[in-house]
Amino acid sequence: MIYVTRINGKEFAINPDLIETMESTPDTLITLTNERRYIVKESIEVLKNRIIEYRKLCYPEFNGRNTVDEV
């Protein structure tokens, strides 16, 4: 889970695996795979970095490269 901040200042956690899109409108609009939408204060760049850090915690062996040997 990553933490994000609503426009009213309340913080909540969201599962980054469910994020389908993020748009700058000028606030950031997050749309989940179930079509729920959240407007948050964080920029897309900040959210992207939080998601990367979350993935590193979940998958410490992942280095960002394809791990399947190509034939």
TORMIKOL-499156 format. One record per residue: residue number from 1; x, y, z of N, C-alpha, C in turn. Coordinates in nm, 4 decimals, decimal comma. Layout:
// TORMIKOL-499156
NUM|X|Y|Z|X|Y|Z|X|Y|Z
...
END
This chain:
// TORMIKOL-499156
1|0,0842|-0,1176|0,0000|0,0000|0,0000|0,0000|0,0891|0,1244|0,0000
2|0,0400|0,2276|-0,0670|0,1085|0,3569|-0,0634|0,0123|0,4582|-0,0023
3|0,0682|0,5589|0,0626|-0,0138|0,6618|0,1241|-0,0254|0,7811|0,0308
4|-0,1489|0,8327|0,0209|-0,1783|0,9507|-0,0595|-0,2621|1,0463|0,0240
5|-0,2704|1,1713|-0,0200|-0,3421|1,2733|0,0557|-0,4562|1,3304|-0,0276
6|-0,5765|1,3217|0,0263|-0,6914|1,3828|-0,0404|-0,6756|1,5340|-0,0404
7|-0,7531|1,6019|-0,1195|-0,7501|1,7476|-0,1274|-0,7824|1,8108|0,0083
8|-0,8671|1,7438|0,0883|-0,9034|1,7985|0,2198|-0,7965|1,7733|0,3255
9|-0,6827|1,7116|0,2865|-0,5717|1,6900|0,3781|-0,5706|1,5555|0,4479
10|-0,6745|1,4760|0,4305|-0,6780|1,3445|0,4947|-0,5955|1,2445|0,4149
11|-0,5142|1,1702|0,4887|-0,4271|1,0711|0,4274|-0,4954|0,9346|0,4299
12|-0,4746|0,8570|0,3230|-0,5262|0,7200|0,3204|-0,4334|0,6342|0,2363
13|-0,4482|0,5037|0,2505|-0,3634|0,4089|0,1775|-0,4395|0,3535|0,0582
14|-0,3663|0,3326|-0,0488|-0,4261|0,2776|-0,1703|-0,3356|0,1660|-0,2226
15|-0,3965|0,0643|-0,2804|-0,3216|-0,0478|-0,3353|-0,2743|-0,0105|-0,4759
16|-0,1448|0,0065|-0,4969|-0,0974|0,0487|-0,6285|-0,1202|-0,0551|-0,7384
17|-0,1445|-0,1795|-0,7004|-0,1734|-0,2823|-0,8003|-0,3083|-0,2587|-0,8676
18|-0,3932|-0,1778|-0,8052|-0,5259|-0,1515|-0,8604|-0,5332|-0,0227|-0,9415
19|-0,4226|0,0512|-0,9493|-0,4234|0,1767|-1,0244|-0,4196|0,1468|-1,1738
20|-0,5193|0,2016|-1,2440|-0,5248|0,1852|-1,3886|-0,4642|0,3071|-1,4588
21|-0,5031|0,4282|-1,4139|-0,4488|0,5499|-1,4743|-0,4270|0,6564|-1,3681
22|-0,3372|0,7513|-1,4007|-0,3167|0,8712|-1,3195|-0,3120|0,9881|-1,4165
23|-0,3865|1,0960|-1,3844|-0,3908|1,2136|-1,4707|-0,3684|1,3388|-1,3886
24|-0,2996|1,4361|-1,4483|-0,2843|1,5670|-1,3853|-0,3958|1,6568|-1,4379
25|-0,4771|1,7131|-1,3452|-0,5968|1,7852|-1,3913|-0,6256|1,9182|-1,3228
26|-0,5555|2,0041|-1,2639|-0,4136|2,0035|-1,2305|-0,3820|1,9199|-1,1083
27|-0,4828|1,8902|-1,0232|-0,4571|1,7939|-0,9161|-0,4445|1,6573|-0,9822
28|-0,4026|1,5582|-0,9069|-0,3842|1,4264|-0,9659|-0,5093|1,3421|-0,9455
29|-0,5593|1,2878|-1,0545|-0,6760|1,2007|-1,0525|-0,6287|1,0576|-1,0717
30|-0,6562|0,9724|-0,9715|-0,6207|0,8301|-0,9783|-0,7476|0,7524|-1,0091
31|-0,7432|0,6700|-1,1128|-0,8554|0,5821|-1,1456|-0,8104|0,4387|-1,1237
32|-0,8911|0,3642|-1,0468|-0,8595|0,2243|-1,0181|-0,9238|0,1331|-1,1214
33|-0,8856|0,0081|-1,1198|-0,9400|-0,0892|-1,2145|-1,0894|-0,1126|-1,1950
34|-1,1409|-0,0796|-1,0756|-1,2853|-0,0947|-1,0511|-1,3610|0,0349|-1,0820
35|-1,2920|0,1301|-1,1486|-1,3447|0,2592|-1,1923|-1,3664|0,3605|-1,0806
36|-1,3257|0,3298|-0,9573|-1,3295|0,4297|-0,8498|-1,2221|0,5325|-0,8775
37|-1,2530|0,6581|-0,8430|-1,1594|0,7673|-0,8690|-1,1295|0,8433|-0,7417
38|-1,0047|0,8889|-0,7321|-0,9612|0,9676|-0,6170|-0,8810|1,0868|-0,6676
39|-0,9079|1,2040|-0,6127|-0,8280|1,3221|-0,6411|-0,7344|1,3413|-0,5229
40|-0,6047|1,3485|-0,5521|-0,5048|1,3571|-0,4465|-0,4097|1,4748|-0,4723
41|-0,3394|1,5155|-0,3668|-0,2475|1,6292|-0,3748|-0,1150|1,5943|-0,4414
42|-0,0707|1,4705|-0,4291|0,0603|1,4313|-0,4793|0,0650|1,4367|-0,6322
43|0,1811|1,4719|-0,6850|0,1998|1,4720|-0,8303|0,2175|1,3280|-0,8802
44|0,2036|1,3107|-1,0097|0,2250|1,1786|-1,0685|0,3679|1,1319|-1,0431
45|0,4632|1,2225|-1,0507|0,6039|1,1867|-1,0273|0,6239|1,1335|-0,8854
46|0,5635|1,1994|-0,7859|0,5737|1,1537|-0,6462|0,5082|1,0168|-0,6318
47|0,3909|0,9990|-0,6919|0,3214|0,8703|-0,6839|0,4027|0,7605|-0,7515
48|0,4606|0,7919|-0,8654|0,5429|0,6942|-0,9363|0,6592|0,6480|-0,8478
49|0,7242|0,7417|-0,7817|0,8356|0,7057|-0,6928|0,7887|0,6225|-0,5743
50|0,6724|0,6524|-0,5195|0,6180|0,5723|-0,4087|0,5860|0,4310|-0,4547
51|0,5331|0,4183|-0,5758|0,5014|0,2857|-0,6296|0,6297|0,2063|-0,6514
52|0,7327|0,2707|-0,7020|0,8619|0,2029|-0,7222|0,9168|0,1530|-0,5892
53|0,9128|0,2376|-0,4867|0,9616|0,1970|-0,3541|0,8778|0,0826|-0,2971
54|0,7473|0,0885|-0,3172|0,6577|-0,0193|-0,2722|0,6958|-0,1513|-0,3403
55|0,7184|-0,1461|-0,4711|0,7545|-0,2680|-0,5450|0,8896|-0,3232|-0,4985
56|0,9828|-0,2342|-0,4694|1,1129|-0,2800|-0,4187|1,0983|-0,3525|-0,2857
57|1,0068|-0,3056|-0,2006|0,9822|-0,3735|-0,0726|0,9166|-0,5094|-0,0937
58|0,8234|-0,5156|-0,1873|0,7498|-0,6409|-0,2117|0,8336|-0,7436|-0,2866
59|0,9180|-0,6953|-0,3779|0,9962|-0,7836|-0,4643|1,1429|-0,7395|-0,4627
60|1,2145|-0,7648|-0,3530|1,3530|-0,7163|-0,3422|1,4461|-0,7714|-0,4499
61|1,4133|-0,8853|-0,5097|1,4992|-0,9422|-0,6131|1,4767|-0,8770|-0,7494
62|1,3683|-0,7998|-0,7653|1,3375|-0,7359|-0,8930|1,4309|-0,6178|-0,9172
63|1,4943|-0,6148|-1,0340|1,5865|-0,5057|-1,0655|1,5389|-0,4206|-1,1821
64|1,4158|-0,4437|-1,2271|1,3606|-0,3633|-1,3347|1,3902|-0,4167|-1,4737
65|1,4506|-0,5313|-1,4808|1,4829|-0,5909|-1,6107|1,4055|-0,7190|-1,6296
66|1,3932|-0,7586|-1,7537|1,3269|-0,8831|-1,7872|1,4120|-0,9986|-1,7336
67|1,3521|-1,0844|-1,6509|1,4277|-1,1943|-1,5913|1,4148|-1,3238|-1,6683
68|1,3373|-1,3230|-1,7774|1,3203|-1,4433|-1,8591|1,4314|-1,4466|-1,9626
69|1,4997|-1,5589|-1,9689|1,6054|-1,5734|-2,0684|1,5439|-1,5787|-2,2082
70|1,5986|-1,4969|-2,2970|1,5489|-1,4973|-2,4336|1,6256|-1,6009|-2,5128
71|1,5541|-1,6736|-2,5966|1,6145|-1,7815|-2,6763|1,6478|-1,7310|-2,8129
END
